Amino acid sequence: MDQSAAGVSPRAFKVTNREVLGIAVPMTLAYLTTPLIGITDTAVVGQLNDAVLLGGLAVGAITFDVVFGTFNSLRSGTTGLVAQALGRGDRKEEAAVLLRALALALVIGFALVLLTPVIIATATYLINPAPDVATAMAVYVGIRMLAAPLTLTNYAALGYILGRGEGKLALVLQIVINGVNIALSVILGLKLGWGIEGVAWGTVAGEAAGLIVGGSFLIRKLRAETIEWSRVLDLSAMKEMLALNRDIMIRSFALLAAFALFTRQGAQLGTITLAANAILMNFFLLAGYFLDGFATAAEQLAGRAVGARHQAAFKRAVALSSIWGFVLAFLLAAIFLIFGRTFIELLTNAEEVRKAAIAFLPWAALTGVSGVLAFQMDGVYIGATWSRDMRNMMLLSLAVYAASMFALDGTLGNAALWLSLHVFLIARGLSLLALLPSRTARTFQ
């Protein structure tokens, strides 16, 4: 929504490096616990010395990420709306946004539980893994999908917390969810010998723990507010949230469809390549969650600036979060190139998988550099709730990515997949950057 039409007087505030780091650092620590889940799960299954199970985990994780990543709009959409309400000084609207998001999360979550067999069948058809890999994937996804209502409720709660810029509280919530997940995945998967099933049940338990802890925080906050149910149930506000979530959902689905395509094409190159790429994607995920800390700072500060109608603060938030993002991206690339081989050897003892992963390490190590601008621009557009532009540029980038991948198919093997991934990340960042000046001018006119 253009704040020029909202009848709101400007509310000045200052954006500094300290403000950016105050949000980014705790959220970087929080997000770092998320890739540790994938690393732990891969390490647990990797110790079983079975490439089929490792491939099943990779395909299952992609399936889960496509489904739930699609609905991550509940987190990001809530963040933008809450941040803008904070910028306007409208505490009642902050609470109303949270309650609308929680209601939507529960409806979608229970629907996904009922649709689990359809989701498994669709994933098997689209990714087309080997039969034994498909069996392992079905077990993993079937268990993890039971946590759908818990996961989406936690997304909505986290969006509210981040929209208010409460990085430390968000850190606590993520540590609880991911810490319980990691601990139980190791205990159930290795100590008790449940294997891939234990890894999946660890995730379900982590989401349940997060709901208990996060729910207690939110109940205390909501008790301090007078809830105006007429505002919560306002039809125009509900439509705005649904439209925002729709656009972000399409964007998220397109993003995860790109990774699903990456996994599918890798599967066609054989189980060893599929498993090696699963190992290497941890480098991209790790870089992504580092960069997401600064993208989250951009979300909150840009959204707050839009709500406050403060263009100078908006531009400062964009500049500082982007500068910090680039510094971190190059630092991470150097670390991955130096220590990547050791990291790969820790994740699996399957020698063929190790060799294949090490051969493509440089491709994976540099994904953060190619993607940093995409992460930062996503944060800005989410905070400003420019969802339609973000959606359209993502679809354009996906088309460029698919064209690149299929044009190179059969000529470069696995290198074609990684080259196309870099093209995709760069296209996302540059397309959003190109729209930024005109969109900023219209919003703050």
Secondary structure by P-SEA (a helix, b strand, c coil): cccccccccbbbbbbcaaaaaaaaaaaaaaaaaaaaaaaaaaaaaaaaccaaaaaaaaaaaaaaaaaaaaaaaaaaaaaaaaaaaaaaccaaaaaaaaaaaaaaaaaaaaaaaaaaaaaaaaaaaaacccaaaaaaaaaaaaaaacaaaaaaaaaaaaaaaaaacaaaaaaaaaaaaaaaaaaaaaaaacccccaaaaaaaaaaaaaaaaaaaaaaaaaaaaaaccccccccccaaaaaaaaaaaaaaaaaaaaaaaaaaaaaaaaaaacaaaaaaaaaaaaaaaaaaaaaaaaaaaaaaaaaaaaaaccaaaaaaaaaaaaaaaaaaaaaaaaaaaacaaaaaaaacccaaaaaaaaaaaaaaaacccccaaaaaaaaaaaaacaaaaaaaaaaaaaaaaaaaaaaaccccaaaaaaaaaaaaaaaaaaaaaaaaaaaaaaaac
